[in-house]
Amino acid sequence: MILAFSDGATEAHSPAGEQLTHLGFLALAEETLLGMEEPVSLPEFSQKLLVGVQTHRGEAELEDDVTLLTLRRVS
């Protein structure tokens, strides 16, 4: 799977002001992926990942747009 994302995902701030960062976003993606049943639905994965970003930021508004792109090779 290939996961591409915009800086709006990594720059999301929590209510305490903590930025998610690229490492936090990748950890969130891994946690989300591990919590899903195989075969993973990419639209469902993306939606759950966006919910994770929203949970991190709480009630705060996004400061930037969030773009996700997920790709998987099907043989």
N, C-alpha and C positions, 0 to 999 in steps of 0.2 A: 504494500500500500504506500502511496505517496500522499503526504499531507502538506499542503501549502497554506499559508495564512498571512494575513496582513498584520501590520504593527498595531492595529486597533485591538487585536486579541491579546497581545503581550503587554500593551500599555494600559490595560484596564486596571483601575485602582479600587482597592477595597474601601469600605467605609473608614477604615483607620488610615488610609492613604498609601497602603502598600501596593506597589505595582506587581502585576502577575508575573512578568518577565517571560522570556522565551523558555527558560528552564522550567518555570512553574506551569506554563502552558503545555509543554511537552509531557510533563509529569501528569497533568490533568488528562491529556490525550491517552496516555498509557493506562491510567486508572480506568478511564471510560471504556477503552477497548477491552481490557481484561474483565470488565463487568458484563460484557455482552456475550451472547451465545453465538456459536459458529453456525452457519456462515454469517459474518457480520454484514448487516445492511448499511451501506455507506450513507444514505440519507438519514437513517436513524442515528448512526454514529455522529454525523455532523450536528444533528439536532441536539443530541445529548451533550456534545462538546460545547455548543452555544449556551445551553442551560448551565453548564459548569462555569463558564465565563460570567454569566449573569449572577450566579450564586456568589462568586468571588466578589463582584462589585456591589452586591446588595442592592439598595435602592438608588445608588448613585447613577447618574446618567452616563452613558458612554461618551467619551471625549472624542472618539474617532469611529469611523465605520469598521465593522469586522467582516472580513471576507475569508471564507474557507473554501479550499478545493481539495477534494479527496479523489484519488484515482487508484484503480486496482487493475492489474492485468488479468484477463480471463483467457485461459488457453483452451 
